[in-house]
């Protein structure tokens, strides 16, 4: 199973490189024709394989044990490839409405990671007492955290959309969102990789 994870990581790297090459074809060649779209379709196919591998290695251990850090790093690559594949497609089309939908989809995925980060960091405090039946106390904490977290996520959504509106460029907005997504997922991975976690058999 470890070899499967390694193979998935290699495919993720290839997929990200393909997306970079697609962007190069799009902007570095005067008349690239349909080649950028063909390259994107290949990257999409690679993403499909990577997602299947990720699901198998993350949720099953039938073929052997995988270290949690290996899963973490592998899924970081999967996350970045998914965001990249989604946003690069918007660079290949001219329909501003669809570009807006794609950007909003990418924004929602990134915002979901903010939610994940907060609950990874403070989940034990929020859920404290739930196992002993202290549901009201847990719910009251959850209400407050949801209020603060909702305001943070709404603010991030506003800022990302403001960048798109100010620049009037899908490309710059997509680049900003990609950079923010990478910084966020890297922060989560660094934060978690430093934490001790019991190792299974």
N, C-alpha and C positions, 0 to 999 in steps of 0.2 A: 504493500500500500504506500510505503514511503516513496517507492519509485514512481507510483502514479502521481503523487503530489509533485515530485520533481518534474515529471513530464508535463503536468498542468502548468507549473511555473514557467517552464521553457516555452510552452504554447502562449502563455500570457505575454511573455516578453516579445515573442514573434508577432503577436497580434498588435501590441503597442507600437512596435517598429513599423508594421504595415500601415497603421493609422498615420504615423509620422510621414511615411512615404506618400500616402494619399494626399496629405496636406501639401507636401513638396510638389507633387504633380499638379495640384490645383493652382498653386500660386507662382511656381517657378517656371512653368512652361506656358508659352503664349496660347497655344491651342492644344490642350491635352486630350480633347475629345471625351470619350466615355471611359477612358482608362481609370480616372480617379474613382468612378462609381464601381467599376469592376474590382478595383483594389479594396474598396469599402465592403463589398459583398463577400470577398474572401475573408476579410477581417471579421465580418459578422458570423461567418461559418466557424471560424476559429473560436470566437466568443461562445458560440453554442456548445462546442466541444468542451471548452474550459468550464462553462457553467455546470455541465453534467458531471465532469470530474470533481468540481468543487462540492457539489451537492452530495456525491457519493462519499468523498473523503471527510466531509464535515459531519455528516449525520450517521454514518455507519463505520464500524470498525471490524467488519467481517473478515477482511483480508489482513488484519494486523493493526497494531497500535501506532498512532501518529502523535508526535509531541504537539501540545497545544500551540507552542510558538510557531511551529511549521504551518499549522492551519491558519494561524493569524496572519503570517506573512503572505501565504498563498492567496488568502481571500482579500488582502489588501490589493494585490495585483488584479484580482478579478474585479474588484470595485472600480479601480481606475480604468480598466479596459472597458467596463460597461459604460461608465460616464463618457469616456473618450469616443466610443462607438456611437453613442447617442448624439453627442454634440457635433462630431465630425460630419454626420449625415446632413446636419443643418447647413454646413458649409458648401455642400454639393448641390443644394437646391436653391431656387430663387424665390419660392413662395414664403413671404414674410409671416403669414399666418401660421404655417406649419413650423417655421423656425421658432416662432413664439411658443408654440405648444412644446417643442423639443426642449427649449430652454427652461420652461416651467417644469417639465418632467425631471430634468436634471437637477433643478433647484429643490424639488420635493425630495429627491433621493438624498441629496446632501443634507437637507434639513432633518431628515429621518436619522442621519448619523449623529446630529447634535443631540437628538432625543436619546439615542443609544449611549452616547458618551456620558450624559448626565446620570442615566440610570446605572451604568457600569460603575461610575464613581461613587454614587450616593444611594444606590439601590438597597443596600443592606440597612441603611438608616431609615429610608422611606418605608421599607417593609417590616421594620422591627416590630415584634409583637404579634405579627399575623399568625405565626404558628401556634400561639397560645390563645388565639381568639380575640385579640385586641384589634378588631377590624375597624372600629370607629376611629381609634387613634391613627391607624395607618391611613385611613381614608382622608382624615383631616390634613395629614402631612402631604398626601398625594394632591389634594386640592390646591394647596399653596404652591407646591412645586410645579404643578401644571400651569398655574397662573403665570409664574415667573418664566417658566420654560416656553410657554406660548408667546409671551411678549418678546423673548429673545429670538425665537424662530420667526416671528412676524417681522422683527427688525432686520434679520438677515435677509429674508425674502424681499423686503422693501429696498434694502441697499443693493442687492443683486439686480433687481429690476430697474432701479434708478441708474445703475451703470449702463444697462442696455439702452435706456431711454436717452441718457445724456450723450453717449457716444454715437447713438443711432447706427451701431454696427453690431451685427450678430457675432462676427468674428472676435472682436475685442471682449464682448460680454461672455462668449463661450470660453475664451482663454482665461478670463478672470475667474469664472466659475470652476474651471478645471484646476487652476492654481489653488483656489480656496479648498476644493475637495481634497486635493493631494495633501495640503497642510493639515487639514482636519483629520484625515484617516491616518496620516503619519503620527500625529499627536496621540491618537488613540492607541496605535500600535506601540509606540514608545512607552506610553503610560502603562499599558498592560504587560508589556514584556518585562518590566521591572518588578512586577508583582509576583509574589510567590504563589504557586498553584500546585496542590498535591498531584503527583503523577500517578496515573492509573497503571494497572498491570499490563 
